[in-house]
Amino acid sequence: MKKSLADRIEQYLKVLIDRSEENQIEIQRAELAETFCCVPSQVTYVLSTRFTESEGYYTHSRRGGKGFVRITRFNVDNYNTDELSNQLFIYLEALLNSGLITSREAGMVKSIFVSGLRYIPPENRYNLVKAIGEGVKEYINNNE
């Protein structure tokens, strides 16, 4: 059975992502359209319907002469907000136990963490938590 153009574009992009070390590629919409002898809107259609967050992909695009589309694949299971929040709470507990913050301050920061994570793309949450953890450890070490 012959594959549709959209299927071929999708498969091509997934192979490129699989081959990349960072699970991320940058392409130019016009170049990809030229490769598949189609219009750029066909590429846009594939990106918007087959590379969605619910499918484990994050896309970012910049239009214009130097424009690009960046597609990042992430494992949805690895970006559980509850697990990340628990890790952040462990960091807060360390600050609280070291006497560097009060329980009132810990409660406020917990609220900020949970609210903030809702607005961070899933593939960036891990790096955010990691960076906050490193900052908390550094803060504790510098204030002991």
Kinemage of the C-alpha trace (Angstrom):
@kinemage 1
@onewidth
@group {chain A} dominant
@subgroup {mainchain}
@vectorlist {calphas} color= white
{ca met a 1} P 0.000 0.000 0.000
{ca lys a 2} L 1.331 3.398 -0.984
{ca lys a 3} L 1.984 5.823 1.883
{ca ser a 4} L 0.509 9.288 1.814
{ca leu a 5} L 2.758 12.324 1.537
{ca ala a 6} L 1.998 13.237 5.157
{ca asp a 7} L 3.018 9.736 6.281
{ca arg a 8} L 6.297 9.960 4.362
{ca ile a 9} L 7.141 13.387 5.810
{ca glu a 10} L 6.307 12.169 9.312
{ca gln a 11} L 8.441 9.048 8.913
{ca tyr a 12} L 11.355 11.066 7.506
{ca leu a 13} L 11.291 13.506 10.434
{ca lys a 14} L 11.046 10.707 13.002
{ca val a 15} L 14.083 8.983 11.486
{ca leu a 16} L 16.042 12.253 11.712
{ca ile a 17} L 15.003 12.664 15.350
{ca asp a 18} L 15.949 9.043 16.132
{ca arg a 19} L 19.408 9.652 14.669
{ca ser a 20} L 19.999 12.839 16.655
{ca glu a 21} L 21.738 12.598 20.013
{ca glu a 22} L 19.508 15.197 21.662
{ca asn a 23} L 16.204 13.834 20.299
{ca gln a 24} L 15.879 17.186 18.579
{ca ile a 25} L 16.194 18.493 15.035
{ca glu a 26} L 15.955 21.858 13.327
{ca ile a 27} L 14.619 22.007 9.815
{ca gln a 28} L 13.563 24.682 7.395
{ca arg a 29} L 9.984 24.286 6.258
{ca ala a 30} L 10.744 25.423 2.693
{ca glu a 31} L 13.693 23.033 2.298
{ca leu a 32} L 11.640 20.102 3.548
{ca ala a 33} L 8.808 21.045 1.202
{ca glu a 34} L 11.290 21.141 -1.673
{ca thr a 35} L 12.656 17.716 -0.699
{ca phe a 36} L 9.156 16.224 -0.867
{ca cys a 37} L 7.985 18.335 -3.836
{ca cys a 38} L 5.112 19.859 -1.911
{ca val a 39} L 4.055 23.231 -0.546
{ca pro a 40} L 5.267 24.412 2.888
{ca ser a 41} L 1.692 24.315 4.196
{ca gln a 42} L 1.763 20.512 3.780
{ca val a 43} L 4.801 20.404 6.078
{ca thr a 44} L 2.996 22.685 8.518
{ca tyr a 45} L 0.019 20.323 8.474
{ca val a 46} L 2.232 17.338 9.333
{ca leu a 47} L 3.939 19.253 12.147
{ca ser a 48} L 0.690 20.452 13.691
{ca thr a 49} L -1.115 17.103 13.520
{ca arg a 50} L 1.605 14.504 14.053
{ca phe a 51} L 4.163 16.191 16.285
{ca thr a 52} L 1.984 17.272 19.188
{ca glu a 53} L 2.717 17.429 22.904
{ca ser a 54} L 0.298 14.563 23.536
{ca glu a 55} L 2.350 12.447 21.115
{ca gly a 56} L 5.552 13.310 22.996
{ca tyr a 57} L 6.830 16.114 20.779
{ca tyr a 58} L 7.375 19.794 21.301
{ca thr a 59} L 7.697 22.067 18.273
{ca his a 60} L 8.994 25.600 18.155
{ca ser a 61} L 9.112 27.625 14.979
{ca arg a 62} L 10.509 30.915 13.819
{ca arg a 63} L 9.259 32.351 10.566
{ca gly a 64} L 11.131 34.549 8.149
{ca gly a 65} L 14.318 34.331 6.096
{ca lys a 66} L 16.325 32.582 8.808
{ca gly a 67} L 13.258 30.721 10.038
{ca phe a 68} L 13.293 27.164 11.267
{ca val a 69} L 11.202 24.549 12.978
{ca arg a 70} L 12.708 22.797 15.993
{ca ile a 71} L 11.142 19.447 16.879
{ca thr a 72} L 12.014 17.882 20.219
{ca arg a 73} L 10.910 14.421 21.288
{ca phe a 74} L 10.460 13.739 24.954
{ca asn a 75} L 9.246 10.766 26.918
{ca val a 76} L 5.905 11.845 28.366
{ca asp a 77} L 6.270 9.346 31.234
{ca asn a 78} L 9.493 11.020 32.376
{ca tyr a 79} L 7.822 14.391 32.843
{ca asn a 80} L 5.258 13.648 35.523
{ca thr a 81} L 4.502 16.915 37.306
{ca asp a 82} L 3.680 15.163 40.585
{ca glu a 83} L 7.056 13.410 40.694
{ca leu a 84} L 8.848 16.645 39.875
{ca ser a 85} L 6.902 18.495 42.538
{ca asn a 86} L 7.907 15.843 45.072
{ca gln a 87} L 11.558 16.369 44.160
{ca leu a 88} L 11.140 20.102 44.631
{ca phe a 89} L 9.495 19.503 47.990
{ca ile a 90} L 12.538 17.467 49.051
{ca tyr a 91} L 14.716 20.469 48.219
{ca leu a 92} L 12.414 22.712 50.227
{ca glu a 93} L 12.547 20.304 53.159
{ca ala a 94} L 16.343 20.556 53.093
{ca leu a 95} L 16.125 24.344 53.271
{ca leu a 96} L 13.590 24.124 56.095
{ca asn a 97} L 15.669 21.580 58.061
{ca ser a 98} L 18.786 23.693 57.691
{ca gly a 99} L 16.917 26.664 59.173
{ca leu a 100} L 17.456 28.777 56.080
{ca ile a 101} L 13.710 29.272 55.513
{ca thr a 102} L 10.607 29.208 57.712
{ca ser a 103} L 7.628 26.896 57.257
{ca arg a 104} L 5.624 29.879 55.988
{ca glu a 105} L 8.249 30.583 53.335
{ca ala a 106} L 8.358 26.886 52.404
{ca gly a 107} L 4.577 26.896 51.894
{ca met a 108} L 4.779 29.955 49.682
{ca val a 109} L 7.573 28.467 47.566
{ca lys a 110} L 5.666 25.161 47.228
{ca ser a 111} L 2.711 27.052 45.836
{ca ile a 112} L 4.949 28.917 43.386
{ca phe a 113} L 6.607 25.660 42.264
{ca val a 114} L 3.344 23.879 41.566
{ca ser a 115} L 1.836 26.858 39.738
{ca gly a 116} L 4.992 27.482 37.723
{ca leu a 117} L 5.368 23.896 36.548
{ca arg a 118} L 1.944 24.061 34.898
{ca tyr a 119} L 3.221 26.657 32.432
{ca ile a 120} L 6.540 25.031 31.564
{ca pro a 121} L 6.597 22.741 28.510
{ca pro a 122} L 6.992 19.124 29.682
{ca glu a 123} L 10.388 18.621 28.079
{ca asn a 124} L 11.777 21.631 30.005
{ca arg a 125} L 10.426 20.660 33.448
{ca tyr a 126} L 13.201 18.207 34.270
{ca asn a 127} L 15.911 20.778 33.491
{ca leu a 128} L 14.088 23.396 35.561
{ca val a 129} L 13.837 21.109 38.597
{ca lys a 130} L 17.463 20.075 38.180
{ca ala a 131} L 18.588 23.720 38.005
{ca ile a 132} L 16.515 24.665 41.053
{ca gly a 133} L 17.937 21.685 42.948
{ca glu a 134} L 21.480 22.713 42.113
{ca gly a 135} L 20.700 26.263 43.204
{ca val a 136} L 19.235 25.086 46.501
{ca lys a 137} L 22.258 22.839 47.197
{ca glu a 138} L 24.603 25.709 46.400
{ca tyr a 139} L 22.620 28.034 48.667
{ca ile a 140} L 22.714 25.540 51.532
{ca asn a 141} L 26.468 24.975 51.104
{ca asn a 142} L 27.219 28.708 51.044
{ca asn a 143} L 25.136 29.420 54.138
{ca glu a 144} L 26.224 26.592 56.460
